[in-house]
Amino acid sequence: MKELGEITLTELQRIVDKWIKEIGHGYFSPLTNMAVLTEETGEVARQMSRLYGDQTFKPGETANLADELADVVWVVAAIANQTGVDLTEALRRNLEKKTIRDLHRHEHRGAVAEEAINREIKTTDNKE
């Protein structure tokens, strides 16, 4: 397969469309792709719980978060293609919406994080 460098969302949508039509023998129905997206999201959740949560890998399981995230991006591009969504424009509008809505929404997080660190330091100091 041809080496891919950085690709835009538009290029991603074209690549996914071409692969599905030429190699995958056509699109699944939108509802089936929604089920596939749900399945792939669950696989990301399993990776996260084992890599960053309290669970451990079962024998034979391996860490492959990047591959699972790529599966999610792939099926999102497929759903966008078959429903006529331009992901570049959708993301542009979504980022604008979030910026307007959340410009000051999370400013308190810095203070909250600092308080949590200070509590942890005090707890550790008291144990010594």
C-alpha positions as CSV (number, residue, x, y, z in Angstrom):
1,M,0.0,0.0,0.0
2,K,1.1,3.5,-0.8
3,E,2.7,5.2,2.2
4,L,0.4,7.8,3.7
5,G,1.8,11.1,5.1
6,E,-0.4,13.6,6.9
7,I,-3.8,13.6,5.4
8,T,-6.7,16.0,5.7
9,L,-10.2,14.9,6.7
10,T,-11.3,15.4,3.1
11,E,-8.6,13.1,1.9
12,L,-9.5,10.6,4.7
13,Q,-13.1,10.5,3.5
14,R,-11.9,9.9,-0.1
15,I,-9.5,7.1,0.9
16,V,-12.2,5.4,3.0
17,D,-14.7,5.8,0.2
18,K,-12.4,4.3,-2.4
19,W,-11.3,1.4,-0.2
20,I,-15.0,0.5,0.7
21,K,-16.0,0.6,-3.0
22,E,-13.0,-1.1,-4.4
23,I,-11.9,-3.6,-1.7
24,G,-14.7,-3.7,0.8
25,H,-17.4,-4.4,-1.9
26,G,-19.6,-1.5,-0.8
27,Y,-20.9,0.2,2.3
28,F,-22.8,-1.5,5.1
29,S,-26.1,0.2,5.9
30,P,-25.8,3.3,8.0
31,L,-27.4,1.5,10.9
32,T,-24.9,-1.4,10.7
33,N,-22.1,1.1,10.6
34,M,-23.5,2.7,13.7
35,A,-23.3,-0.7,15.4
36,V,-19.7,-1.1,14.1
37,L,-18.9,2.3,15.6
38,T,-20.4,1.2,18.9
39,E,-18.3,-2.0,18.8
40,E,-15.1,-0.1,18.0
41,T,-15.8,2.4,20.7
42,G,-16.0,-0.5,23.1
43,E,-12.7,-1.7,22.0
44,V,-11.2,1.7,22.7
45,A,-12.8,1.6,26.1
46,R,-11.2,-1.8,26.8
47,Q,-7.8,-0.6,25.8
48,M,-8.2,2.5,28.0
49,S,-9.3,0.5,31.0
50,R,-6.3,-1.8,30.7
51,L,-3.7,0.9,29.9
52,Y,-4.9,3.7,32.2
53,G,-7.5,2.1,34.5
54,D,-7.5,-0.7,37.0
55,Q,-7.9,-3.6,34.7
56,T,-5.0,-5.7,33.2
57,F,-4.7,-7.4,29.9
58,K,-6.0,-11.0,29.6
59,P,-3.5,-13.6,28.3
60,G,-3.1,-13.1,24.6
61,E,-4.4,-9.5,24.6
62,T,-2.0,-6.8,23.6
63,A,-2.0,-3.0,23.8
64,N,-3.2,-1.5,20.5
65,L,-4.9,1.7,21.4
66,A,-3.7,3.5,18.2
67,D,-5.2,0.7,16.0
68,E,-8.5,0.9,17.9
69,L,-8.7,4.7,17.6
70,A,-7.9,4.4,13.9
71,D,-10.9,1.9,13.6
72,V,-13.2,4.5,15.2
73,V,-11.9,7.3,12.8
74,W,-12.4,4.9,9.9
75,V,-16.0,4.1,10.6
76,V,-16.8,7.7,11.4
77,A,-15.5,8.6,8.0
78,A,-17.6,5.9,6.5
79,I,-20.7,7.1,8.2
80,A,-20.0,10.7,7.2
81,N,-19.5,9.6,3.6
82,Q,-22.8,7.7,3.4
83,T,-24.8,10.4,5.1
84,G,-23.3,13.3,3.1
85,V,-21.4,14.9,6.0
86,D,-18.3,16.9,5.1
87,L,-16.1,16.2,8.2
88,T,-13.9,19.2,7.6
89,E,-16.7,21.7,7.6
90,A,-18.5,19.9,10.4
91,L,-15.4,20.0,12.6
92,R,-14.8,23.7,11.7
93,R,-18.4,24.5,12.8
94,N,-18.2,22.3,15.9
95,L,-14.9,24.0,17.1
96,E,-16.4,27.4,16.6
97,K,-19.5,26.4,18.6
98,K,-17.4,24.9,21.4
99,T,-15.1,28.0,21.5
100,I,-18.1,30.4,21.8
101,R,-19.9,28.2,24.4
102,D,-16.9,27.2,26.5
103,L,-14.5,30.2,26.3
104,H,-14.7,30.7,30.0
105,R,-16.4,27.5,31.1
106,H,-13.3,25.6,32.3
107,E,-11.2,28.5,33.7
108,H,-11.8,27.1,37.3
109,R,-10.0,23.9,36.4
110,G,-6.5,25.3,37.0
111,A,-7.5,26.3,40.5
112,V,-9.2,23.0,41.2
113,A,-6.1,21.1,40.0
114,E,-3.8,23.2,42.1
115,E,-6.0,22.6,45.2
116,A,-6.0,18.8,44.5
117,I,-2.2,18.8,44.3
118,N,-1.9,20.8,47.5
119,R,-4.2,18.3,49.3
120,E,-2.1,15.4,48.0
121,I,1.1,17.1,49.3
122,K,-0.5,17.7,52.7
123,T,-1.7,14.1,52.9
124,T,1.7,12.8,51.9
125,D,3.4,15.1,54.5
126,N,1.1,13.9,57.2
127,K,2.0,10.3,56.5
128,E,5.7,10.8,57.0
